[in-house]
């Protein structure tokens, strides 16, 4: 027998417990959770016993499916048997009432609140790249005045930006990877690929904006930068 977590809590039953019933002594094979999240609550406080599929006709046939499909509905209907004495007609219904029969998972994903996060990450990355270079524009203009070539300076800016922004991106992706593996039971890779878009786009924004901001710094601006400082 399997017992629900509520029955287990009220009667102190755990896996391996033995209890007396009107059909004799039974052993608890396991405890199952049945939370009130929209599903059929008939089994929230129940004991379940296995039965052979050849033991007779059953009133219900269940199937787990995600996403929902018409093919599965047709398969479930194919298990129905005809009973001339019964006026009830077989039908397919959702055990979990939290979703209607036409729930569109793809539409729900595309309209999620966090769909704008990569764009926000890009904006933040562009801003960080501009700030990081502008705060050192006096230094960069002085380096040009001292003979540094523009190409070498831009290469240095990109390498420096790649180091500090790349370390932050690497740490973020590592944390997201650990979280996806721990929390996603079905497809952690798909969750991770969706989650890492924001830090990766932020890194790209930093590199692009730092390069563009550094390219507009000129040696002739040195004394104006010095005066402003």
C-alpha positions as CSV (number, residue, x, y, z in Angstrom):
1,X,0.0,0.0,0.0
2,X,1.0,3.6,-0.6
3,X,-0.3,6.3,1.7
4,X,-0.5,10.0,1.2
5,X,1.7,12.4,3.2
6,X,-1.4,13.6,5.1
7,X,-2.3,10.0,6.1
8,X,1.3,9.3,7.0
9,X,1.5,12.4,9.2
10,X,-1.8,11.6,11.1
11,X,-1.2,7.9,11.7
12,X,2.6,8.0,12.0
13,X,3.1,5.7,9.0
14,X,6.4,5.5,7.1
15,X,7.9,3.2,4.5
16,X,8.0,-0.3,6.0
17,X,5.2,0.3,8.6
18,X,2.7,-2.5,9.1
19,X,-0.9,-1.9,9.9
20,X,-4.1,-3.9,10.4
21,X,-7.0,-3.5,7.9
22,X,-10.2,-5.4,7.3
23,X,-8.3,-7.3,4.6
24,X,-5.5,-8.3,6.9
25,X,-2.0,-6.9,7.6
26,X,-0.6,-4.6,5.0
27,X,2.9,-3.1,4.6
28,X,3.4,0.6,3.6
29,X,5.5,0.5,0.5
30,X,5.9,4.3,0.3
31,X,4.6,7.7,1.0
32,X,3.5,10.0,-1.8
33,X,2.8,13.7,-1.8
34,X,-0.4,15.1,-3.2
35,X,-0.3,18.9,-2.8
36,X,-3.4,21.1,-3.4
37,X,-2.1,22.7,-6.6
38,X,-5.1,22.2,-8.8
39,X,-5.0,18.5,-9.1
40,X,-7.8,16.0,-8.4
41,X,-7.9,16.0,-4.5
42,X,-9.5,12.5,-4.1
43,X,-6.1,11.1,-3.3
44,X,-5.0,13.8,-0.9
45,X,-6.1,11.6,2.0
46,X,-6.0,8.1,0.7
47,X,-4.3,4.7,0.6
48,X,-3.5,3.2,-2.8
49,X,-3.0,-0.5,-3.6
50,X,-1.7,-1.9,-6.9
51,X,-3.9,-4.0,-9.1
52,X,-3.2,-6.1,-12.1
53,X,-4.1,-4.6,-15.5
54,X,-5.9,-7.9,-16.3
55,X,-7.9,-7.8,-13.1
56,X,-11.0,-6.4,-14.8
57,X,-12.4,-3.1,-16.2
58,X,-11.3,0.1,-14.6
59,X,-13.3,3.3,-14.4
60,X,-10.4,5.6,-15.3
61,X,-7.2,5.5,-17.4
62,X,-4.5,8.1,-16.6
63,X,-1.6,9.4,-18.7
64,X,1.0,12.0,-17.9
65,X,1.6,14.3,-20.8
66,X,3.3,17.7,-21.4
67,X,2.6,19.5,-23.5
68,X,-1.0,18.5,-24.0
69,X,-1.8,16.9,-27.4
70,X,-4.8,15.6,-29.3
71,X,-2.9,12.3,-30.0
72,X,-2.9,11.5,-26.3
73,X,-6.6,12.2,-26.0
74,X,-7.2,9.8,-28.9
75,X,-5.0,7.2,-27.2
76,X,-6.9,7.5,-23.9
77,X,-10.3,7.2,-25.7
78,X,-9.0,4.0,-27.4
79,X,-8.8,2.3,-23.9
80,X,-12.6,2.7,-23.3
81,X,-14.8,-0.3,-23.5
82,X,-18.5,-0.3,-24.7
83,X,-21.1,-1.1,-22.0
84,X,-24.6,-1.3,-23.5
85,X,-26.1,-1.1,-20.0
86,X,-24.4,2.2,-19.1
87,X,-25.7,5.6,-20.3
88,X,-22.3,7.2,-19.5
89,X,-20.1,8.1,-22.4
90,X,-16.3,8.1,-22.1
91,X,-14.5,11.4,-22.2
92,X,-11.2,13.0,-21.5
93,X,-10.7,15.5,-18.7
94,X,-7.7,17.1,-17.0
95,X,-6.8,15.8,-13.6
96,X,-5.0,19.0,-12.8
97,X,-7.6,21.8,-12.9
98,X,-4.9,24.4,-12.6
99,X,-4.6,24.3,-16.4
100,X,-7.4,24.3,-18.9
101,X,-7.6,21.9,-21.8
102,X,-6.1,24.5,-24.2
103,X,-3.2,25.8,-22.2
104,X,-0.6,27.1,-24.5
105,X,2.8,26.7,-22.9
106,X,4.7,28.3,-25.8
107,X,2.5,31.4,-25.6
108,X,3.0,31.6,-21.9
109,X,6.8,31.4,-22.3
110,X,6.9,34.1,-25.0
111,X,4.7,36.4,-22.9
112,X,6.6,35.8,-19.6
113,X,7.5,38.9,-17.5
114,X,11.3,38.1,-17.7
115,X,11.4,38.1,-21.5
116,X,12.8,41.6,-21.4
117,X,15.8,40.6,-19.2
118,X,18.3,40.2,-22.1
119,X,17.5,43.7,-23.4
120,X,17.9,45.1,-19.9
121,X,21.2,43.3,-19.6
122,X,22.3,44.8,-22.9
123,X,21.4,48.3,-21.7
124,X,23.3,47.8,-18.4
125,X,26.3,46.4,-20.3
126,X,26.4,49.4,-22.6
127,X,26.2,51.8,-19.7
128,X,28.9,50.0,-17.7
129,X,31.2,50.0,-20.7
130,X,30.8,53.7,-21.2
131,X,31.4,54.5,-17.6
132,X,34.4,52.3,-17.2
133,X,36.2,54.1,-20.1
134,X,35.0,57.6,-19.4
135,X,36.4,57.5,-15.9
136,X,39.8,56.9,-17.3
137,X,39.7,59.1,-20.3
138,X,42.4,61.5,-18.9
139,X,44.7,58.5,-18.6
140,X,44.0,57.3,-22.1
141,X,44.5,60.7,-23.6
142,X,47.7,61.1,-21.7
143,X,48.9,57.7,-23.0
144,X,48.2,58.8,-26.6
145,X,50.1,62.0,-25.9
146,X,53.0,59.9,-24.7
147,X,53.2,58.0,-28.0
148,X,50.8,55.0,-27.5
149,X,49.1,54.0,-30.7
150,X,45.4,54.0,-31.0
151,X,45.2,50.4,-31.9
152,X,47.2,49.3,-28.9
153,X,45.1,51.4,-26.6
154,X,41.9,49.9,-27.9
155,X,43.3,46.4,-27.6
156,X,44.2,47.2,-24.0
157,X,40.7,48.6,-23.2
158,X,39.1,45.5,-24.7
159,X,41.4,43.1,-22.7
160,X,40.8,45.0,-19.5
161,X,37.0,45.1,-20.0
162,X,37.0,41.4,-20.9
163,X,38.8,40.6,-17.7
164,X,36.6,42.4,-15.2
165,X,33.3,41.8,-17.1
166,X,34.3,38.3,-18.1
167,X,35.0,37.2,-14.5
168,X,31.6,38.6,-13.4
169,X,29.9,36.8,-16.3
170,X,31.7,33.5,-15.6
171,X,30.7,33.7,-11.9
172,X,27.1,34.4,-12.8
173,X,26.9,31.6,-15.3
174,X,28.4,29.2,-12.8
175,X,25.8,30.2,-10.2
176,X,23.0,29.9,-12.8
177,X,24.3,26.4,-13.8
178,X,24.2,25.2,-10.3
179,X,20.8,26.6,-9.7
180,X,19.4,25.1,-12.9
181,X,20.8,21.6,-12.1
182,X,19.3,21.7,-8.6
183,X,15.9,23.2,-9.4
184,X,15.0,22.0,-12.9
185,X,14.1,18.3,-12.8
186,X,13.0,17.9,-16.5
187,X,15.4,19.9,-18.7
188,X,18.1,21.9,-16.9
189,X,20.0,22.6,-20.1
190,X,17.0,24.4,-21.6
191,X,16.5,26.4,-18.5
192,X,20.2,27.3,-18.3
193,X,20.3,28.4,-22.0
194,X,17.5,30.7,-21.4
195,X,19.0,32.1,-18.1
196,X,22.5,32.8,-19.4
197,X,21.3,35.0,-22.2
198,X,21.2,38.0,-19.9
199,X,24.8,37.9,-18.5
200,X,26.2,37.0,-21.9
201,X,24.5,39.9,-23.6
202,X,25.6,42.2,-20.8
203,X,29.2,41.1,-21.4
204,X,28.8,41.8,-25.1
205,X,27.4,45.2,-24.3
206,X,30.4,46.1,-22.1
207,X,32.9,45.1,-24.8
208,X,31.1,47.0,-27.6
209,X,30.5,50.2,-25.6
210,X,34.0,50.3,-24.1
211,X,35.5,49.9,-27.6
212,X,33.3,52.6,-29.1
213,X,33.9,55.0,-26.2
214,X,37.6,54.4,-26.3
215,X,37.7,55.1,-30.0
216,X,36.4,58.7,-29.6
217,X,39.1,59.7,-27.1
218,X,41.7,61.9,-28.8
219,X,45.1,63.2,-27.8
220,X,43.9,66.7,-28.5
221,X,41.4,66.4,-25.7
222,X,44.1,65.9,-23.0
223,X,44.3,69.4,-21.7
224,X,40.5,69.8,-21.6
225,X,40.2,66.6,-19.6
226,X,43.0,67.8,-17.3
227,X,41.3,71.1,-16.8
228,X,38.0,69.5,-16.0
229,X,39.7,67.1,-13.6
